[in-house]
Amino acid sequence: MTVEPAIRSDAGPDEPLFGVERSLAGKAWRLNPADDRIAGEIARISGCPDALARLLAARGIAPDAAAGFLAPRLRDSFPDPTRFQDMDKAAGLIWDAITAGRKIAVFADYDVDGATSAAQLSGWLGAVGAEPLIYVPDRIEEGYGPTAEAFAHLKDEGAELVLTVDCGAAALEPLRAAESIGLPVIVIDHHMMSGETPPAAALVNPNRPDDESGCGHMAAAGVTFVLLAALNREGRRRGAFGNAEAPDILGFADLAALGTICDVVPLTGVNRAVVAQGLKVMSAWARPGLAALAEAAGLSGEATPYHAGFLIGPRINAGGRVGKSDLGATLLTTGDADEARRIAAELDRLNAERREIEADVLEAALARIEREADPDADPVLIAAGEHWHAGVIGIVAGRIKERFNRPSIVIGIDPETGLAKGSGRSCKGVNLGAAIGAARAEGLLVAGGGHPMAAGLTVAADAIDDFRAFMRERLAPEWEAAHEARRYDIDAVISPSAVNFEFCSALQAAAPYGVGNPEPRFAFADLRKRYAERVGKDHVRFAFESEAGARLQGIAFRVADNPIGAALLEGGEGPWHAAGRLKAEDNRFGRRAELHLEDLAPTE
């Protein structure tokens, strides 16, 4: 691969690149440092191109670990199931139920992580002749997680053992209720825990306080994947398979990868290996549900994290957000291609409906923020409104966070009940889940909890103002100290002439990209704008040109109505400094590469 050398910058790791302390996105640009000696060793040992070697060096990959990073294998990073607290106990209890012929039910959260976890367990149990019941709560009517009513319903349906997936670790009262009616429950979860441990028959959660697995970064789909390995091992120990082969758990790697990607957990360690292997399995499109969704989304060829996270995942989620909550799990478990196509078509329709609802709520939430908040000063932006659909408030919170680069919470109020449900998204360095938990401990919330980067809550409508005041005070110190949230990291500075299909393709060797291993970001200096036009609802397509006459084309998504869009559509010719990610395409129009612009700064 021949690539134009990166432009040298005098900026040190703590100095602003090009002097950009506050870009149009409100970020300070920093160039990720890379040791040239280590980069050279990586290139020598692994044989990868120099540009890729520099990228790995900047991300802290040691030369002797580079080959394993570029070609991750499950066997090298797969954890011993025994390291998880209660994992072997759970496997034993499940096998006891199978052997005794007891009916097993799987209670799953309504998002992709829950659906893929349920589908893995359903597939494995079906393979050993123990077809389970699957129960997915309605997001609007039942809310998040198990309830006493749901457990009573499952017992009435004949369930004698319930496995909760992607939920249950904080369901203290519902699990007490299950215990009181003699219904054993095994919890498979990954959410943060605090306070009293629920009375489960077994509780597998790498984030429980006494767990020593070191796998707290895994999604529930990944934890479930490890459980399948534990089940196979326990089955072999018992001689349960006889002369037959144990279920091939690698066949479920596509589901584990999909849940891992869509739950936005770090793609490092075992997660990276699960996703790398799972995308290979997914690319065969042998699972009827995924094949039908791929057809509905108009995608083909090898599966990528983008396909999983932005095309397949949202369609699975649409059932839980604005439709029937169990559609996603049903789609992923069916072996009937015709049924899969019917469900996929319905999910595709619901996803389009979800986008329309989302746009309406986003517009209303932004208007509230404009009237009631200060996006340049408040440490958290909180917008609340009546009848905002609970199925889209999390997505809208994410959109607001992206636009203002601030932790954001969107709350939908039900005026008939006087209760409101909220969902929040955070920025690096601001632990939103802990703050929500503290608000609940203060008696400001009916329910609430989550991750550092995402959380949910239920609050009385008349307590929203007190909750807003509490959150602003609680998060102010964290936001002030969250320098990472206001920092835009750049991997290299290059010239537009370096942007070509070969260069972008070489970078894919470091994939899969995601949280913990983000797609490389590149900066371009002193560009002149040659054209810009609005496309779609709020995207902007553009072309820049360097001083040497090299042209750089690309697109900026969802920026038309923010400062970046205004600069592109209404601002002057420049010069401008631009930054973003590179994308390559190989289609009937030929091979090409372009910039997906993320940030822009005027030159001084």
N, C-alpha and C positions, 0 to 999 in steps of 0.2 A: 504494500500500500504506500503510495506516495502522497504525502500531505505537506502542504505549505507549513513551514515552521511556525510555531505559536509566537505571537507578538510578545516580546518581553515587557514586563511591567516592573517599575521600580517600587511598587506598593508592597510593603511587608504584610505578614499575616494579620496584623492588627491595624493596618492603615487602609483607608478607603481606596478601592480600585478606581482610577481615573478621578479621584477626589469626590466620588459620589457618596455623600453622607446621608442624603435623603432623596431618593428617586421619586418618580411620579407615583410609585406604589408605596412610598413612605419607607423604603428600605435603604440600609447602608450596604454598599457592595463590598464584598471581601473576596479576595482570590485565595482559594485553598492552596496551602503550601505543599510542595512535593519535593522530596529529596532526590536530586538527580542521580545520585549514586544508587539508591534503592531502586529507582525506576529502571536504571540500566541493568541491575541484577535481575529484576523481574523479566525484562525483555530477553536477557540471555538465557535464563533458566526455563522460562515457559515458552519462549519463541513467539510471544505476542508482539504486535506492532508497538513502536515507541509511544504513540499517542495513548494507546490503551494502557501501557505500562505506567505512564505518568498518572493516569487516572487512578489506577490501583494503588500506587504509592501515596497519592494524596488522600486516599481513603483508609490508610493504615494497614494495607495488606502486605505482609512480609513476603520476601522473595520465595521462601520455601513453602508458603501457603497459597501462592498465586495459582498454581495449576489446579489445586483443589477448589479454589474460589471460582475459577473459570469453568470447571466441569464438576459441579457439586454432585455427590453421590449419597443416597440415603444411608448406605451401610457405614459411611464415615461419620455421620452426625446423628443417626437415629438414637434416641435415648433408651436406656433400659427401663421398661415399664415399671419395674419394681421400685425405681427411684421416686415415683409419684406416690404420695401418701394415699392409701386406700385403693390403689390401682389393682393389686393382686386380689384384694378382698372383693372388689367389684366384679372382677372376672370370675372368681369362685362362686359368688352369689348368682351371677347370670347363668353360669353352667348348672348350678343346682336347680334353678328354675327350668332350664331346658330339659334336664334329665328327668325332672318330676312331671314334665308336661304342663307346667303352669303357664298361664297366658301372660305375655309381656306386653306392656304398652310403652311407647316412646312419646314423651311430652317435649315438644320442640319450640324454641322461639320462632317468631314469624319472619326473621330476616334470612339472608343467604347463609350466614354461619350456622343458624339453627337448622335450616332446610338441608344443607349438605351434611351436617352431623346426623340428622335423622335418617337421611338416605343411606349413609354408610352403615348405620346400625341395622336398618331395615334390610339392606342387601345382605349383610353378613348373617343376620338371624334367619332370613329366608333360605340362605345357602345351607344352613344346618337344620332346616325343617321346623323353624320356630317363628313363623310369620307373625309380626307384631301388629298391634293396633298403633295408629299414629294420631296424635292429638296436637293441634296447633291452635293456640288461643286467638280469638278475634282481638285485633289491636284496639278497636274502638270500644267494644262491649266489655272485654275482660281485662284489657291492659297487658302490661308486661309480666311474664313469669307465671308460675303456678298459683292456683287459688284452692281454697278448701273445697269450693263447689266443683272445680275441675277434677280434683282427686276423687270426690264422691261419685261423680259421673263415670269416671274410668272404672271404679270398683263395681258400679252397677252394670257396666258393660262387660264385666268378667275379668278385668285385669287383676293379676295377683302379684305383679311386680311392675313398678314404673321406673323408667330411666328418663330423667330430665336432661336435656342437652342445651347448652348455651344459656342456661338459666337455672335457678334453684339455690344457688349458693347463699343468697340473702333472704330466702323464703322461709323465715323462722316460723311464723304462725301457720302458713299452709302445711308445712312439714309436720308440725305438731298435730294438725288436724288429721293428716294422713296416718300418723302413728296411732291416733286415737281410734281410727276405724280399722286398724289392723292391715293397712296397706303399706308394704315396704317400698321405699323409694331410694334409688341410687342417683346421685347428682353427678353429672359430668359438665363442668363449667370452667370458665377461665376469668371471670370477673373478680375484681378486688373484693376482699372480705374484711369486715370489721365487726366487733361485738361478739355476741354469742354464736357459736357454731350450731346450725340447724340439726335436728335429730334425724339424720339420714341413715339408712342402712349402710351406705358407703358414700363418701364425698370425695370425688376426684377433682381437684382444682389446683393447678400449679401455683395459683396465687392465694391459697389458703395459708395462714400464718405459719403452720408447722410443716409445710411442704419443702423438701430439700432437693427437688428435681432440677432446679435452675432453669425451668422451662416456662416461666411466667410470661414470656413474650408470645406464646403460642395462642392461636385462636381455638375456639371450641372444636372446630373441624379437625385441627391438628391433634388436639388431645384425644378426640374420638378415634383418630387414625392409630394413635399409640395404643388405645384400648383394644382395637382389633388385633394388634400384635399380641397383647396380653391374653386375649381370648383364645387365639390360636395356640399359644404356648400352654395355657391351662388345659385346652382340649387335648393336646398331645400328651400332657402329663397324665391325664385321665384315660387315655386310650380311646377317646370318644370318636375318633375318625376311622378307627379300624384300619383297613387296607386302603382307604380312600385318602385323597389329598385334602389338606385343610384348605379353607377358602383362600384364594389368592388376594391378599390385601392390597397388592400393588394395583389391582384392578379398581380400587377405590381411591387411588391417588388423585384422579381428576377432581373428585368431590372435595377432598382435603385441600387441594390447591385452590379451588374456586372459593371455598370458605375463607381460607387464609388471605387471599388477595382482597376479597370484598370486605373483610373485617379490618383492613388497613392496619395489620400488625407488622412489626419489623421483618423485612425479608433478609434475615441473617440466620446463621446457624442452621438448625434443622428446618426452620421455615423456608429458607432458601432452597434446601434440597427437596423438600416436599413440593414446592411450587415448580421447580425445574423438572422433576420427575412427573408431576401431575399434568403439566402442560403437554408433555410428550404423549401421555395417555389420552388426554382430551383431544389432541390433534387428530386422532383416529376417528373421532366423532362416532364412536360405536355405541355410546349410551343414547338411547332414543330421545330422552328429554333434552339433552344438550344439543343433539343433532337438530331437533325441531326448533330449538331456540336460535341456533346458528342460522338456520334457514330463514326464520322470521326476521332476524336482524340483518340479513343480507351479507353474512360473512362466510368466508371459506378459507381453506388453506390451514396452515399451522396456527394453533391457538397461541395467543400472547396475553400478557397481563392486562393490556388495554382491552382486548376482547372480553376477558373475564370480568374486569372491573367496571367497564363503561358500557358494554353492550349486552352481555348475558346477565350480569348481576342485577342491574336495575330492573330488568324484566321479571326476574324471579321475585325481587322485592315488591314489585307492583301489586302482587296479589295480597300481601300483608298490609300494604299501605292504603289501597283504595278498593280492594276487591275481596275475594274469599281467601282467608289467611293460609289455608293449607294447599293452595294451588301449586306453590313452588315445591313443597315436599312431595306432593303427588306426582308432579312432572318428573322429578329426579328419581323416583322409585319405580315408575311404570316401565314395563318391558314391551308395551304395545305401542308400535310406531304411530298408528292412527290416533290413539288416545293422546299421545305426546303432541302430535300436530294440533289437535283441537285445543289442548291446554295452552300450548305455546302461542297460538293465535289469540286466545283470550288474554293471556299475559301481555302480549304485544299491544292489544287494544287498551288494556288497563294502564300500560306504561304511557301511552299517548295521553290518556285522560289524566294521569298523574302529573305529567308535564304541564298541562293547562292549569290544573289546580295549584301547582307549585308556583307558576308565574303570577297568578292572582295573589297568593299569600305573600310572595316576595315583594310585590309592588306595595301591598298594604303595610307590610312590616317596615320597609324602607321609609315610607311616609311617616310612620310612628317614630322611627329613630330620628328622622329629620326634625320632628317637633319636640321630642322628649329627651333626646340624648345629645352628647357631644362626642362624635367619633374620634376627635383629636385628643380628648382628655379622659373620657371614661375608661376604666380598666376592663369593663365588660359591657357589651351592648345587649340590652334586654328589651324585646318588643312583645307586647301581648295584645290580642284582639279576639273578639267573639267569633265563634264558628270557624276559626282557622282549623283546617283539617289536620288531625293528629298524625295522619300518615305522611305528611310532607314537611312538618315543622323541623325535623332534623336536617333535611336537605336544605331548607331555607336558611337555617342557622349556619350551615356550612357555606352557603353563598354569601351571606352577610360577613362571615369571618374572612372569606377570601377578598371581598371588596374593601373592607376597612382594616384588615389585618389586626383584628381585635377578637378576643373570646366573645362569643355571641350565644344568646339563648332566645329561642322563640317559643311563645306560650299561646296555646289555643284555649279559649275560655268557653265552657258550656254554660250559658246563662240559666238553663233550666235547673241544673244541679248545683250551680255555684262553685263547681270544681274546674280546675284548669290543668292541662297536661303540657309540659314543656320539654324541649330537647335542646341541648347545647353542644357546641363545638369549640375547641380551644386552640391555643397556639403553644409552641414550644416554651417550656418554662413556667406555664400556668396550669396548675393541677385543678381542673374543673371538677372532676369527680370527687376529690377530697373536699372542695368547697361546698358542693351540693350535699355531701354527707354531713358536713358541719352545720349547714342550714337545717337539715333534718333533725340533728341532735338538739338544735336550739328551739325546736318546736315550730319552725316556720313552714315546714312542708308536711304533707300527708305521707309522702313517700319520695325516695330519690336515691341516686347513686350512679356509679359508672366508672369510667376510665379517666386518667389524666386528660385525655384529648376529647372525650365525648361522655355525655351524661344525660340522664333523663330525670324527670321529676313530676310529682303531682302536688298541686298547691291550691288552697282555697282562693277564690278570686279576690276576696277582700284582703288577702295577705300578700298580694303581689308587690305592692309598693314597699312593704317592710322587707320582703325578700330581695327586691332590687337594691335597697339601701344596704342590706347586710352583705350582699355579694360585691357591691362596689367597694365597701370598706375592707372586706376580707381579701379581695384580689388585688387591691391597689399596690401593696408591697411586692407581690409576685410579678405583677406586670411591670413595675418600675425596674425590677431586677432581671426581667426576661429579655436580655440583649439578643438572644438567639432569634426571638420572634421578630425582631426588627432588622435582622441581618439577612442578606441575600448572598448565598455562597455560590461562587463561580469556579468551575474546574479549570478553565483555560481561556485565554484571549486569543482569538484567531481572526484571520482575514476572511471576507466573504468568498474569496477564491478557493478556500479550503473546504467549503461546504459542497460535498458531492456524495453520490450514492455509496461509493466505496468507503469513504471515511465513516459515514453513518453506519454502514453495515458492520464495519470492524468493531464499532463500539458495542454492538449487540452481544459480543462475546462476554461482556460483564453482566448481561441480563441473567435472571429476571430483576427488573428494577422495581422499586417501591419504597415504602418507609424503611429507613435504615440503610438502603442502598438506592438513593434517588437517581433518576436519569441525569446524565451529565448536563451541566449548564455551561453555556459559552457566552462570552461577551464580545462585542464588536465596537470598535472605536471610530468616532468621527465619520458617521454615515450621513449622506444626504438623502432626504426623502424624494422619491421620484413619482410615486402615486399612492393613494390610499382610497379605499372605497368600502362602504358598509355592505356586508353580505349577511343573509339570513336576518334574524331578529336583532342581534347585538354583537356580531362578529365584525372584524375589520381585516380585509386583505390589503397587503401593502408590498411595496418594493423599495429597497434602499440601494444606494450605490456608494462604493468606497472612493477615496481620493484617487486610487489607481484605476477606477472605472469598472471594478468587479461588482456584479449585481447580486443582491441578496433578496430573495422573495420569501414571503411567508404569510402567516395569519395570526391574529391575536383573538382569542376566544373571550366572549362575554365582557368586552371592554368598551363597547361603543358609547356607553353613557357614563364612563368614569374618566379620570384625568388622562389615562393612557390613550383612550379612544379619542378624546378631545384633541390631544396633541397630534395624533395621526390624521384625523379628519379635518381639523381646523387650524392646527399649528403650522409654523413655518417650515421651510425646507430643511433647516438644521444649521450646523451638524448636530447629530444626536449620538449618544451611546445607547446601544441596544443589547438586550440579554434574553436568553431563553434556551429552549431545548431544540435539538435538531431531529427531524423526522425524514425517513427515506421511504419512497414508494416505488414499487416495481409493478406496473400494470400495463394496460394496452396503450397508454400514452408514453410508455418508456420508463426509464429509470431516472429518478430525480430526487433532490433533497431540498428541504425548505426549513425555515426557522419558525417555530411556534413561540412567538414573542410573549414574554412574561413581564418584562420591565423595560422602562425607558427613562433616560435622563438627558437633560440638555447639557451641552458642553459648556464649560466655564469660559 
